[in-house]
Amino acid sequence: MLKKPFTLLLLALGFIIAGCSNEDKPEEQLVAKGNKMYGGELKFMSTEKIDNLFPISTGDVYSSRIISQIFEPLLTIDPESGTVNPGIAKDWKLSSDARVYTFNIRKGVKFHEDDCFKNKTREVTAQDVKFSLDLACTDMKNNEVAYLLVDRIDGAKEHFDKSNGKIRKGGVKGIKAVNKHTLQITLSEPYVGFEKILTHSGLSVIPKEAYNKYKGNIGKHPVGTGPFSLESMSSSKIALKRNPKYWRKDEFGNRLPFLSKVTMTYVKNKRSELKAFRESKVDLVLELPVEETENILGTLEEAQRGLNVKHKVDAKKSLNMMYVAMQNESDEFSDVRVRKAFNMAIDRVTIVDKDLEGEGWPAKNGFVADIEGYPSEKVIGHDYNPERAKSLMREAGYPNGAGFPELDFYVNAIEGSGAHRACQAIAKQLKENLNVNLNIVLCSLDERRAAVNSGKAKIWRAGWIADYPDPSNFLAQFYGSNIQKQSTMVNDFNYSNDSFDAIYEKALVETDDAKRMDLYVQCDQMVVETAPVMPIMTDDHIVIINARVRDFNATQMETLDLTDVYIKELRKNKKK
């Protein structure tokens, strides 16, 4: 008579034991395999304020570093090799005519728990991916990523032109949710680099429920599928917390991520940030200036006494082009002779070697950074030639600078930083060689954007970091069709050149790698010859990391991937 109840008891105990797997334990009880550890808070700082975490509004590296922790795109990319890997899509195939992509959406990927789901969650579907990509193809305020898709997906341009701030009924014709876990994207024409485009963090997947609930405040209520979710967002910091239901596991079977929390606070200058690192208030410093690497440990006495922070320094040659943009349609810079004169009056080698003490690499070729497989050496850049620059200014009607107005030079940088010093050197050389006066206005990124969008800024310092390692990503800055799109950072200097556009469009559909690169070289050379901007330099992405932070690596694209990072405190030496 006791057999049945006893059996039920055993079954109940079995369910309890099965339900207490490592994945479902409270975070403080999680045990990681492979000598790794769960828990801990990683802290870092940013010089730029971030007040919008809506993926399609991602227009700068500072925002994308946070957004990429919360959201995920269809595909991912290895920032070093450029290899495209599965993401929300577990696999994909391309049709024989190279126009139709079919993606199998990974099962079991869930959005963060949120009020839009009544404090629950749900599984990601192909319809979510379609909604997110339709949104990216919609003409709406602060859409920074439309240029990535509109000219490539079938029906996307028509949708963009007629959308007027809202997704049209049915969305983009070329984006279809075939069933719950199958998405199909049809391109207007074959494009070899399309898979890389889909790795852009601005094309991450979001739920329609969150967009409908939060509307204009969606940027402060991010709901994604990433390893971390938003805990709090204020004027002083952004705090992220571990997503306990994140889908990815490491090679040991540990459910990622390891960190319990990620906190980013704001800092006014680099010295304050380095001081915080020395005092162990932050765990890593991004964009470490070369001149500070020797001073990071503090005094010699502190080092001798073992009081310095144990750390490592990691560095990669960055895919980041620093340049000076000129408003090509303005009275001051509509003449190509003036733009070329400005380029020839700048000694880039001296700026890097002397003013920046060797930090960075002068832009001797074109605008495209040193990407694997791209023959940048074939592009002949601007030579330093002040006499020719003066001659061009005379031809343009400004002999010895006479008649050329004094201009505000908008520089989004911290006073005394490398970017500030480089721009000071640029202004000085233009004064010495062309008798042109530039008044440097230090500002935030948002202040610079506002000045550019209003037409107030005629010349400004800018930078472009590759969203994906392909020349097309750099050259998209000069594509005429991007002028009309809502993005505030792509071709905001209003460069229009039909010959460039024709070659660029031809390159986008060329399937032969060598021929495509040759076309990109032609585009890059045309940028040099028409001089819409002044390429100055690329730099090194130098990161200093507290030794307790494990498995963190710097990348060429200056991205931030904290999914596999864990904290393991160092053993303290016993005092003798």
C-alpha positions in Angstrom: 0.0 0.0 0.0 3.0 2.3 0.6 4.5 1.6 -2.8 2.6 4.1 -4.9 3.0 7.1 -2.5 6.7 6.2 -2.1 7.1 6.1 -5.9 5.4 9.5 -6.2 7.7 10.9 -3.6 10.8 9.6 -5.5 9.4 11.1 -8.7 8.9 14.4 -6.9 12.4 14.4 -5.5 13.7 13.6 -9.0 11.9 16.6 -10.4 13.3 18.8 -7.7 16.9 17.5 -8.3 16.5 17.9 -12.0 15.1 21.5 -11.5 18.2 22.5 -9.5 20.7 22.3 -12.3 23.7 24.7 -12.4 21.8 26.9 -14.9 18.8 27.5 -12.5 20.7 28.1 -9.3 20.8 31.5 -7.7 23.7 33.5 -9.2 25.7 33.4 -6.0 25.6 29.6 -6.1 26.7 29.2 -9.7 29.9 27.2 -10.2 31.9 27.5 -13.4 34.0 24.8 -15.0 37.4 25.3 -16.7 38.9 27.3 -13.8 36.5 30.2 -14.5 34.3 32.0 -12.1 30.9 33.6 -11.9 30.1 36.9 -10.3 31.8 40.2 -9.9 31.4 43.7 -11.3 33.4 45.1 -14.1 33.7 48.9 -14.1 34.9 51.3 -16.8 34.5 54.9 -17.8 33.5 57.0 -20.8 34.2 60.5 -21.8 31.0 60.7 -23.9 27.5 60.7 -22.4 25.1 58.1 -23.6 21.3 58.8 -23.3 19.9 56.6 -26.0 20.1 52.8 -26.2 17.9 52.3 -29.2 19.9 50.1 -31.7 19.1 52.0 -34.9 20.3 55.2 -33.3 23.8 53.7 -32.9 26.0 56.2 -34.6 29.2 56.2 -32.5 31.5 53.7 -30.8 30.6 54.9 -27.3 27.0 53.9 -27.6 27.6 50.7 -29.5 29.8 49.4 -26.7 26.8 49.4 -24.4 24.2 48.5 -27.0 26.2 45.4 -28.0 26.0 44.1 -24.4 22.1 44.3 -24.5 21.2 43.5 -28.1 22.3 41.0 -30.7 22.2 41.1 -34.5 21.3 38.2 -36.9 25.0 37.4 -37.4 28.3 38.2 -35.6 31.8 38.9 -36.8 35.3 38.1 -35.6 36.7 41.7 -35.4 40.3 40.4 -36.2 39.7 37.9 -39.1 36.5 39.4 -40.5 34.9 36.0 -40.4 31.1 36.1 -40.2 29.7 33.7 -37.6 26.2 32.7 -36.5 24.3 34.9 -34.1 20.5 35.0 -33.7 20.6 33.0 -36.9 22.1 29.6 -36.3 22.9 29.1 -40.0 22.0 30.5 -43.4 22.3 29.7 -47.2 22.4 31.8 -50.3 20.6 31.1 -53.5 22.4 30.2 -56.8 21.8 33.7 -58.2 23.3 35.2 -55.0 20.3 37.3 -54.3 18.2 35.4 -51.8 19.4 34.7 -48.2 17.5 32.2 -46.1 18.2 32.3 -42.3 17.3 29.7 -39.8 16.5 31.5 -36.6 18.0 29.9 -33.5 15.4 28.3 -31.2 15.4 29.0 -27.5 16.8 32.6 -27.7 14.7 34.8 -25.4 14.2 38.5 -24.9 15.0 40.0 -21.5 12.2 39.9 -19.0 10.4 43.2 -19.2 7.1 45.1 -18.5 6.3 44.9 -22.2 5.9 41.1 -21.6 4.2 41.6 -18.2 7.5 40.9 -16.5 8.0 37.7 -18.4 9.8 36.9 -21.6 9.3 35.1 -24.9 11.2 33.4 -27.6 12.6 35.3 -30.5 11.0 34.6 -33.9 11.6 35.4 -37.5 8.9 38.0 -37.3 11.0 39.9 -34.7 13.9 39.9 -37.0 11.7 41.2 -39.9 10.3 43.9 -37.6 13.8 45.1 -36.6 15.1 45.2 -40.2 11.9 46.9 -41.4 12.5 49.5 -38.7 16.0 50.0 -39.9 14.7 50.7 -43.4 12.2 53.3 -42.2 12.7 57.1 -42.7 12.5 58.2 -39.1 14.3 60.6 -36.7 17.7 59.4 -35.5 17.8 56.3 -37.7 21.6 56.1 -38.2 21.7 52.7 -40.0 19.3 53.1 -43.0 22.2 53.5 -45.3 23.3 50.0 -44.6 20.2 48.4 -46.1 18.1 50.8 -48.2 20.0 50.5 -51.4 20.6 46.7 -51.1 17.3 45.0 -50.1 14.5 44.5 -52.7 11.8 47.1 -52.0 13.7 48.8 -49.2 14.2 52.1 -51.0 10.5 52.4 -51.8 9.6 51.6 -48.2 12.1 54.2 -46.9 10.8 56.9 -49.3 7.2 56.3 -48.5 7.5 55.4 -44.8 7.2 58.9 -43.2 8.4 57.7 -39.8 6.4 54.5 -39.6 6.7 51.0 -40.9 4.4 50.6 -43.9 1.9 47.8 -44.0 3.7 44.6 -44.8 7.1 46.2 -44.3 9.9 45.8 -46.8 8.9 43.5 -49.7 12.3 41.8 -49.7 12.2 40.8 -46.0 9.9 37.9 -45.3 9.2 35.8 -42.2 8.6 32.5 -44.0 7.6 30.7 -40.7 8.3 31.1 -37.0 12.0 30.2 -37.4 12.8 31.0 -41.1 13.6 34.5 -42.5 14.2 35.3 -46.1 16.0 38.4 -47.4 16.0 39.2 -51.1 18.6 41.6 -52.4 18.1 44.0 -55.3 21.4 42.8 -56.7 24.0 40.4 -55.4 26.3 41.9 -52.8 29.3 40.0 -51.4 29.5 42.0 -48.3 25.9 41.7 -47.2 26.6 39.1 -44.5 29.1 41.5 -42.8 26.4 44.3 -42.9 24.1 42.1 -40.8 26.6 42.0 -38.0 26.1 45.7 -37.3 24.9 46.3 -33.7 22.4 48.9 -35.1 20.6 46.0 -36.8 20.1 44.1 -33.6 16.8 42.3 -32.9 14.2 44.1 -30.7 10.6 43.0 -29.8 7.6 44.9 -31.3 6.0 44.9 -27.9 8.8 47.1 -26.4 8.7 49.5 -29.4 4.9 49.9 -29.1 5.0 50.3 -25.3 7.8 52.7 -24.9 7.5 54.6 -28.2 9.6 57.8 -27.9 11.3 56.6 -24.7 12.4 53.3 -26.3 16.0 54.5 -26.0 15.8 54.4 -22.2 14.0 51.0 -22.1 16.2 48.7 -24.1 14.9 45.1 -24.4 17.2 42.7 -26.2 18.6 39.2 -26.1 22.1 40.0 -25.1 24.2 38.8 -22.2 23.3 41.8 -20.1 20.1 43.8 -19.5 19.7 47.4 -18.3 19.6 47.8 -14.6 19.7 51.6 -14.4 20.6 54.6 -16.5 21.2 58.1 -15.1 23.2 61.2 -15.8 26.2 59.7 -13.9 26.3 56.1 -15.0 24.8 53.1 -16.8 24.5 49.8 -15.0 23.9 46.5 -16.6 23.1 43.2 -14.9 23.6 39.6 -16.0 21.0 38.0 -18.2 20.5 34.6 -16.4 18.7 33.1 -19.4 21.2 34.1 -22.0 21.4 31.3 -24.7 25.1 31.0 -25.2 27.5 28.6 -23.5 31.3 28.4 -23.6 33.4 25.4 -24.5 33.1 24.0 -21.0 29.3 24.2 -21.1 29.2 27.2 -18.8 26.1 29.4 -19.4 27.4 32.9 -20.3 28.0 35.6 -19.2 30.2 35.2 -16.1 30.0 38.8 -14.8 27.1 39.7 -12.5 27.2 43.4 -13.3 28.8 45.9 -15.7 29.0 49.6 -14.7 30.0 52.5 -16.9 30.5 55.9 -15.3 31.4 59.2 -16.9 34.7 61.1 -16.7 35.8 64.5 -17.8 39.4 63.8 -18.7 41.8 60.9 -19.1 44.0 61.8 -16.1 41.0 61.4 -13.8 40.2 58.0 -15.5 43.8 56.9 -15.0 43.7 58.0 -11.4 40.6 55.9 -10.9 42.3 52.9 -12.4 45.3 53.3 -10.1 42.9 53.4 -7.2 41.2 50.2 -8.5 37.9 52.1 -8.9 37.7 51.0 -12.5 39.0 47.8 -14.2 39.9 48.9 -17.6 40.8 52.1 -19.5 39.9 52.2 -23.2 41.9 54.4 -25.7 44.9 54.7 -23.4 47.1 57.6 -24.7 50.6 56.4 -25.6 52.2 59.2 -23.5 50.4 57.9 -20.4 51.5 54.2 -20.6 54.7 54.9 -18.6 52.8 56.9 -15.9 50.0 54.4 -15.3 51.7 52.8 -12.4 52.1 55.9 -10.3 55.4 56.8 -8.7 58.6 54.7 -8.6 58.3 54.4 -4.9 54.8 53.0 -5.1 55.9 50.5 -7.7 58.8 49.4 -5.4 56.5 49.0 -2.5 54.1 46.8 -4.5 51.3 49.4 -4.3 50.7 49.6 -8.1 47.7 47.9 -9.7 48.7 44.6 -11.4 47.6 44.9 -15.0 48.2 44.1 -18.6 48.3 46.4 -21.7 46.7 45.2 -24.9 47.0 47.0 -28.2 45.7 46.6 -31.8 46.1 48.7 -34.9 42.7 50.3 -35.1 40.4 50.5 -38.1 39.7 54.1 -37.0 40.3 57.0 -39.5 40.5 60.4 -37.9 39.7 63.1 -40.4 38.6 66.7 -40.8 35.3 67.2 -42.6 34.4 70.3 -44.6 30.9 71.3 -45.5 31.2 70.7 -49.3 28.1 72.8 -50.2 29.2 75.9 -48.1 30.6 79.0 -49.7 33.9 78.4 -48.0 34.5 74.8 -49.2 32.4 74.4 -52.4 35.6 75.0 -54.4 37.6 71.8 -54.8 40.8 73.9 -55.0 40.2 75.2 -51.4 39.7 71.6 -50.2 42.8 70.4 -51.9 44.8 73.3 -50.6 43.8 72.5 -47.0 44.9 68.9 -47.6 48.2 69.8 -49.0 49.0 72.3 -46.3 48.9 69.6 -43.6 52.1 67.7 -42.7 50.5 64.5 -41.3 53.9 62.9 -40.5 54.9 65.8 -38.3 51.6 65.7 -36.5 52.0 62.1 -35.6 55.7 62.0 -34.9 56.0 65.3 -33.1 52.7 66.6 -31.9 51.4 63.2 -30.9 54.8 61.8 -29.9 54.5 58.8 -32.3 50.9 57.9 -31.4 49.1 56.7 -34.5 49.8 56.3 -38.2 49.7 59.2 -40.7 47.1 58.8 -43.5 49.5 58.6 -46.4 47.1 56.9 -48.8 43.4 57.3 -49.0 40.5 57.3 -46.6 40.1 53.5 -46.1 42.1 52.2 -43.1 44.5 49.3 -43.3 42.0 46.4 -43.8 43.2 42.9 -44.4 43.0 42.2 -48.2 42.6 45.8 -49.3 45.6 47.1 -51.3 45.7 50.6 -49.7 49.2 51.1 -51.0 47.8 51.6 -54.5 46.0 54.8 -53.4 48.2 57.8 -53.7 47.4 60.2 -50.9 48.0 63.9 -50.4 51.6 65.0 -50.3 52.6 67.8 -47.9 53.1 70.7 -50.4 52.6 74.1 -48.9 53.7 75.9 -52.1 51.1 74.1 -54.2 48.5 74.7 -51.5 49.2 78.5 -51.6 48.9 78.4 -55.4 45.6 76.7 -55.2 44.3 79.2 -52.7 45.4 82.1 -55.1 43.5 80.4 -58.0 40.4 80.1 -55.8 40.6 83.9 -55.1 42.2 83.8 -51.6 45.8 85.0 -52.1 47.7 84.4 -48.9 44.4 83.7 -47.2 43.0 87.2 -48.0 39.2 87.1 -48.0 38.9 83.6 -46.5 36.8 84.0 -43.3 37.8 82.9 -39.8 36.0 79.7 -39.0 35.0 77.8 -35.9 36.7 74.4 -35.9 34.5 72.0 -34.0 36.5 69.4 -32.1 34.7 66.7 -30.0 37.6 66.0 -27.7 38.9 66.6 -24.2 41.3 69.4 -23.7 44.9 68.2 -23.9 43.9 64.9 -25.4 45.6 63.5 -28.5 42.7 64.5 -30.7 42.8 68.0 -29.3 46.6 68.3 -29.8 46.3 67.0 -33.4 43.6 69.6 -34.2 45.7 72.3 -32.6 48.6 71.3 -34.9 46.2 71.3 -38.0 45.0 74.8 -37.2 48.6 76.0 -36.6 49.8 74.6 -40.0 46.9 76.1 -41.9 47.7 79.4 -40.3 51.4 79.2 -41.1 50.9 77.9 -44.7 47.7 79.4 -45.9 47.1 82.3 -43.4 43.8 80.8 -42.6 42.4 81.2 -39.1 40.5 78.4 -37.3 39.1 78.9 -33.9 39.0 75.5 -32.1 35.7 74.9 -30.3 35.9 71.9 -27.9 32.6 70.2 -27.7 30.8 67.0 -27.0 29.8 64.6 -29.8 26.2 65.6 -29.5 27.1 69.3 -29.6 29.2 68.7 -32.7 26.3 66.8 -34.3 23.9 69.7 -33.6 26.3 72.2 -35.1 26.7 70.1 -38.3 23.0 69.4 -38.7 22.1 73.1 -38.3 24.8 74.2 -40.8 26.6 76.2 -38.2 29.7 74.0 -38.5 31.7 74.5 -41.7 34.7 72.4 -40.6 34.9 69.8 -37.9 37.0 67.0 -36.5 35.5 63.5 -37.1 36.3 59.9 -37.0 35.1 56.7 -38.6 35.6 53.3 -37.1 34.7 50.3 -39.2 31.3 48.8 -38.3 32.6 45.7 -40.3 36.0 45.2 -41.9 35.3 46.0 -45.5 36.3 49.0 -47.7 32.6 49.7 -48.5 32.0 50.7 -44.9 34.5 53.5 -45.2 33.5 54.6 -48.7 29.8 54.7 -47.8 30.7 58.1 -46.3 30.9 59.5 -49.8 28.0 57.8 -51.5 25.6 60.5 -52.8 22.4 58.6 -51.9 23.4 58.7 -48.2 23.1 62.5 -48.1 19.3 62.3 -48.1 19.0 59.6 -45.4 18.3 60.4 -41.8 21.7 59.4 -40.5 23.5 62.3 -38.9 26.9 60.9 -39.4 27.2 59.4 -42.9 28.1 61.9 -45.6 27.1 64.8 -43.4 29.6 66.9 -45.3 27.3 66.6 -48.4 29.7 65.2 -50.9 28.1 64.4 -54.3 30.0 62.9 -57.2 28.2 60.9 -59.9 31.4 59.3 -61.1 32.2 58.1 -57.5 28.6 56.8 -57.1 28.8 54.8 -60.4 32.1 53.0 -59.4 30.9 52.4 -55.8 27.7 50.9 -57.0 29.6 48.7 -59.4 31.9 47.5 -56.6 29.0 46.6 -54.4 27.7 44.0 -56.9 31.1 42.7 -58.1 31.6 39.1 -57.0 35.2 38.7 -58.0 37.3 39.8 -54.9 40.3 41.2 -56.9 38.1 43.2 -59.2 36.0 44.5 -56.3 39.0 45.7 -54.5 40.3 47.4 -57.6 37.0 49.3 -57.9 37.3 50.3 -54.2 40.8 51.6 -54.9 39.4 53.8 -57.7 36.8 55.2 -55.4 39.4 55.8 -52.7 41.6 57.6 -55.2 38.7 59.7 -56.3 38.2 60.8 -52.7 41.8 62.0 -52.6 41.5 63.9 -55.9 38.2 65.7 -55.0 39.2 66.2 -51.4 35.8 66.3 -49.6 37.6 65.6 -46.3 41.1 65.7 -44.9 42.2 62.2 -43.8 44.7 62.7 -41.0 45.6 59.4 -39.3 44.7 56.0 -37.9 45.7 55.1 -34.5 46.3 52.2 -32.1 43.6 51.0 -29.8 45.4 50.6 -26.5 43.7 49.2 -23.5 44.9 48.7 -20.0 43.2 46.0 -17.9 43.3 45.2 -14.3 44.9 41.7 -14.0 41.9 40.4 -12.1 39.9 40.7 -15.3 40.4 37.6 -17.5 39.8 36.9 -21.2 39.4 40.5 -22.2 41.0 41.5 -25.6 41.3 44.7 -27.5 40.0 44.7 -31.1 40.7 46.5 -34.3 37.2 47.9 -34.4 37.5 49.1 -30.8 34.4 47.0 -29.8 33.6 45.8 -26.4 32.6 42.1 -25.9 32.2 41.1 -22.3 30.3 37.9 -22.9 33.2 35.6 -22.0 35.0 37.9 -19.5 35.3 36.8 -15.9 36.9 38.1 -12.8 39.3 36.1 -10.7 40.9 38.0 -7.8 44.7 37.8 -7.5 46.4 36.1 -4.6 47.9 38.7 -2.2 51.4 38.1 -1.2 51.8 37.7 2.5 53.8 40.5 4.2 57.1 39.4 5.7 
